[in-house]
Amino acid sequence: MTVARPVDIPITDVSAESFVIPTDAPESDGTIAWSSTTMVAVTVAAGGTSGFGYSYCDASAAALCREVLAKVLCGQDCLAIEAAWDRMNRAVRNIGRPGIAACAISAVDIALWDLKAKLLDLPLAALLGPARKEVAVYGSGGFTSYDDSRLAEQLGGWAAQGCRWVKMKVGRDPDSDLARAETAAAAIGDTQLMVDANGAYARKQSLEFAEVYSQLGVCWFEEPVSSDDLAGLRLLRDRGPAGMVIAAGEYGYTPYYFRTMLEAGAVDVLQADATRCGGVTGFLRAAAIADAFQIPLSSHCAPAIHLAPALAAPRLLHMEWFHDHVRIEHMLLEGAPSLSHGLIAPDLSVTGHGLSLRAADAERFAA
């Protein structure tokens, strides 16, 4: 018996623009400092409607979307997302897939999933097949540029909103890290404290800090050493205090990166970022790899766009409620989720992922 295939719905346009949004205060972590965040926003049109996607990266990703990815996508079936994903990845082979190219692909892939769900008249969360109805988040910020008052106010605020965990940055000035962590711990009560060094520490220095942080109740040590140092992460995982999670993965751009990290036994929890690792498609592949290794998964940053795929990830532990991106998503996007008792949930009354760019609000930040 021959089964009729649905009619192709060709992609008619791929457009992209970038916006540079200043931070609300100077920000830094263990290795870099910044004063703005760039959002690259993508629209893919087909079948009389359009899908929206975005990434946080460099503005050059917008040009790559328009000048490279659009050429291999226009005229192709918008519902065949796996085929589109393969086409985009082949197109950037000689450009260099990790980094800017992967972020551009991520934004387009997110837009394709939004478009597909709209054409099928479904919320994206329903299309992906949710494993849960809502997701717990952890408040994330606590930048090394903050004074003690701002640190306590921000982390204590998330604790008061019901977050079970909050995360702070460490590593820029190791001599002050213990005092800062003590300030944070005093401000959050029973909420669990997480620290993120962004690879700033050396291996044995990390081991020493792991013991000290553990005495303060720190439950999560993210990138104590560089995420490229898989042996160093494995050392921390094997020799660190019992009950302290070692986490990394936010700089994964391909499925092979995640597989290599887990084959090395480098982390207790894998992190993946849909705005870097290939969009919804890449995030779900990372989730499948984590599931195969029986390792929990946590989404990195960009909470609004992670909500639908995070609901579908079988071993999801939590999502990151990152200060910069929460602020931007509520400033510029219609439909950004709001925190309720430490949880976020999708709006199932709208099709797609439910997010759209408020062009009038974004215009003043155009790059």
N, C-alpha and C positions, 0 to 999 in steps of 0.2 A: 504494500500500500504506500502511495506517495503522499506525504504530508505537505501541504502548501506552505511555503515560506512567506512570512509577512513582507510586504513591499518595503524596499529600502527607503529610508528617509534621508536624503543627501544633506550633508552639511553645506550651508551656503556662505557662512562667514565666520571668521575667527578674529576677534579684535582684542586689544589689550592696552591698558594704560597703567601708569604708576603714580603713587601718591607718597609723599614724604611727610610724616606726622611727627612733630617735635614731642619729646617726652615731657611729662609734667614736672620733672625735676632731673638733675644730673643722675645718671645711672652707670653702674659698673659692677663687674663680677670679679672672679679670681684672676682673669687674664685680659679682659678688654673693658673699655668704657665707651659709652655712646650717648648721643643727645637726640636721636630721632630713630624712627622705625619706618621702613619702606614697605608698602603694600603694593603688589602687582595684581591688578584685577583683570579678569578675562571674561569675555562673553562669547559663547558659541551659539550660532543661530541655525535652525533647521525646522522644517515642518510648520512654519509660521509662528514659532515661539523661540525662546532662547534660554540657555542655562548660564549660570554665573559661578565663577570659581576664583580663587585667589591664593597667593602665597606671600610670605614675608621673606623678602630677599633683596637683591639689587635691581634697580630700575632697568638694567640691561636685559633682564628676563622678558620684559614686555616686548622689546624689539625682536627677540628670538621667537616669541609666540607669533608675532605678525609676519616675520620674514622667513621663518623656517618651518614651524609647525603648521601654520595655516596652509602652506603649499601641499603638504602631504595629507591633509585632512579634508579640505574642501572638495565636495563631490562624493565623499565616502559616506557610508551608512552611519548615521549618528547613534544608532542603537547597538552597533557592533563595537562595543567599547574595548574589548580585548584586542581586536584587530587594530583599532586606533592607537592603543597603548604601544603595541608592537611597532607600528609605523613611526610613531614619534621617537621611540628609542633607537630605531635604526637610523632615523634622520639626523640624530646628534652624535652618531658614532665618532666622526672625525672632529667634532667640536669639543667633545669631552662630556660624557654623560653625568658624572657626579657634579654637584654644585649648582651653578646657575641653570644649566640645561635641565637638570632633574627638577628644580623648582618650577621652571616654566612648564614642563610636562605635568607636574602636579596640579598646577592651577587649571590647565586645560582639561585634565582628567576629571577634576572636581566639577567643572562646568558641564562636561559630558554626562556625568551621573545625574546632575540636577536637571539637565535637559531631558534625559531618558525618563526620569521619574515623572516629570511634568507631562510628557507625551503619553505616558501610560496612566496618567491621572492618579498617581500615588504619592504619598509622602516617601521621601527617600528612606527613612527609617523602616517603613513597611516593605519597600522593595528589597532592601538588603536582608530582611529577615531578622528581627531583633531577638536577642537572647535574654533581654531584660527591658524594663520599661523606663528606667532612669539610671543615671550614673553618678557615683560619688566623685567629688572633685577635691583637690587639695589647693589651698591658697598658695600662690607662688610669687615671690618678689624678694623683699628683704635684702636689697642691693647693698653692696659694700660701701657705696657712696652715702647711704643713709646714716644719720646720727642715731643715737640710742632711742631718742624720743619717737622719731619717725618709724624706726624698726619695730618698736613695741606697739605703736599705734596700728600699723598695717597688719602685722601678724595677729595681734590681739583682736582686731576687727574681724578677720576671717574666722577666728575661733568663736567669736560671739555670734557669727552667722551660721554656725553649726558645722563648719569644716572639721573633719576628724584629724586632718593633718595640715600643717603649714610648712613652707620651705623657705629657707634663707640662703643667700650667697655667702661663701667663705673663700679664703685663700689669697686675697690681695695683700693683706697684712697679717700673716700668721700670728704675730705677737698679740694681736687684739682679738683674734677669732674666738678664743675661749670666753672672754668677757662679753662679747657680742652674743654668743650662744646662750650664756647665762641670762642676759637681758631678755632674749627672746623666750626662753623657757619660763621665766617668771611672768611674762605677759600673756601666755596662752593657757595656763592652767593645766587641765587634763588632756588638752589637744596634743597630738604627737608632733614632735619636731623633726624636720628633715633638713639636711644640709647639702649644698651643691658647690663643689670646688671648681667646676669647669676645667678640670685637669691641671689645676695650679700647683698641687703638691707633688713631691717626689715619693717614690714607693715607701721607703721606711718612715718618712715623715707622715705619710698617710696612715700607716699602721699605728703610729703614736697618737695621732689625732683621733683615729677611730676609737681607741680605748678611752680617751678623754671625753669625746662626744657621747659615748655609750653611757658614761656615768651621769650625764645630764638627761638621759632618756632619749637621745637621738636614735631614730629607728631606721633612717635611710641616709646613705652616703652616696651621693651621685657624682660620677666622674672624679673620684679622689685623685686619680692620675689621668693622663690623656686617654681618651677613648680609643686611640690608635695603639695603646699599650695593652694588648689583650693579656699578656703574661702578668703585667702589673695588676690589672683588674682581678685576674684569677688569684694572685697572691693575696689581695685584700679579701676576696671572697672566702678563701680557705683559712686565712689566719686572723681575720677580723673577729670582733666580739660576736657571740651567739645572739641571734635576734636582730642584728643590724643588716639591712638589705644593701647590697651593692648594685647600683643601677647605671646603665649607660645605653646608648643606641640612637640618641637624637640626631647624630650626624650620619645616619645610615641613609644612603641614596638609592640602594639597590637591594633586591632580595638576597643576593649573595653576601652582602655585608652582614645582614642579620644571621644568616646561616653560619658564617664564619665565626661570628661572636659567640653564638650558642655552642658551636662545636668546640670552641676553646674553653667552654665552661666559665666564661668571664663574668657573668652577671646572674644575680638572683631574680631580677626583674628586667625585662627588655623594654626599652623606650622606642617609640616610632612616631614620626611626624609626617602626617599626610601632606603637608605643604612642601615637603622635601623628598619623600621616598616614592613619589609617583602617584600622589592623589589617593582617592578612595581605593582604586585598584591596588596600588602599592601597599597601602596600609593593611588591606585585607590579606595580602600575601604575607606581610610581616606577621599578622595575627595567626595565620595558618602555620607558619614556621614556629612561632612560639608555642602553639598548641602541640605541634609534633614533638617538641622538646620538653613539653610539660612545664613551661616557664610562664609565669604571669606577664601580662603586657600592660603598659601604661602609655597613654598618649601624651605627646610633648607639645605644649603651647597651643595656640589657635583653637580655643575650646569650641567656638561656634561651629567650625567646619568639621570637627572631630565627632560631634555628638552622634550623628547617624551611624557612621562606621563603628564607633566605640560600642554602641548598643548591640552591634552584631558580633563583636569579637568574643570568641568563646572563653578566653582566660583573662579578660580585662580586669585589672585591679582598681584603677581609678584614672581620672583625667586631670591634667594640669590647668588650673585657673590662673593663668599668668597675667600679672598686673598690666603690662603694656598692651597685650592683645585684647584682653577684656575691655580695656578703656577704648581702644581703637574700634573694636567691633560694635560697641554701644554708641560710639560717636558717628560711625559711617554706615553701619549696616542695619537695615530694617529686618527684624526677626531674630536678632541676637538673643540667646537664652539668658535668663536671669537665675541667680542662685536662690535656692530655697532650702533651708535646713541642711546645707552642705551638699545638695543634689541639684542636677539639672535634668530636664526632660524635654522631649521634642514636642512641637505643636503639630499634632496629627490632623489638624483641620486644613492644612495647606499642603499643596503638592510640592515635589522637589525637596530640597533641604530647607526651604523657607526663608532663605537669606537673599537680600537684594541690596545693591549699593544705592545709598541716598546721594545722587549725583550733585545736588545743590550743596550738600554739606561737605562733600569730598573735593569739590572744585578748587577751593582755596589751597589745597595741599598738592595739587597737580604738579608733577615733576617736569 
